[in-house]
Amino acid sequence: MTNTIPILDLRGLKCPLPVLKAKKAMRSLEQGNRIWLETTDPLAVIDVPAFCNEDKHTLLETIEADGFHRFLVEHG
């Protein structure tokens, strides 16, 4: 059994769509499960941490990749 963390590709979407789609995806996860969010929206570096704080999720890691950001979020 592999423990692969799913990736939600939100690249190309503009605010508020990345956070709205992330909220919807988080509803399908059980508490403690993790997901990668990938986005090209420059406001995501503000919006994703705020979303995690408001919805009681944990932002575990933020990576600036080639032209996009990756956020590792754990369902709280």
Secondary structure in CASP SS format (residue, H / E / C, confidence):
PFRMAT SS
TARGET T0000
AUTHOR 0000-0000-0000
METHOD secondary structure of the structure
MODEL  1
M C 1.00
T C 1.00
N C 1.00
T C 1.00
I C 1.00
P C 1.00
I E 1.00
L E 1.00
D E 1.00
L C 1.00
R C 1.00
G C 1.00
L C 1.00
K C 1.00
C C 1.00
P C 1.00
L H 1.00
P H 1.00
V H 1.00
L H 1.00
K H 1.00
A H 1.00
K H 1.00
K H 1.00
A H 1.00
M H 1.00
R H 1.00
S C 1.00
L C 1.00
E C 1.00
Q C 1.00
G C 1.00
N C 1.00
R E 1.00
I E 1.00
W E 1.00
L E 1.00
E E 1.00
T E 1.00
T C 1.00
D C 1.00
P C 1.00
L C 1.00
A H 1.00
V H 1.00
I H 1.00
D H 1.00
V H 1.00
P H 1.00
A H 1.00
F H 1.00
C H 1.00
N H 1.00
E H 1.00
D H 1.00
K C 1.00
H C 1.00
T E 1.00
L E 1.00
L E 1.00
E E 1.00
T E 1.00
I E 1.00
E E 1.00
A C 1.00
D C 1.00
G C 1.00
F C 1.00
H E 1.00
R E 1.00
F E 1.00
L E 1.00
V E 1.00
E E 1.00
H C 1.00
G C 1.00
END
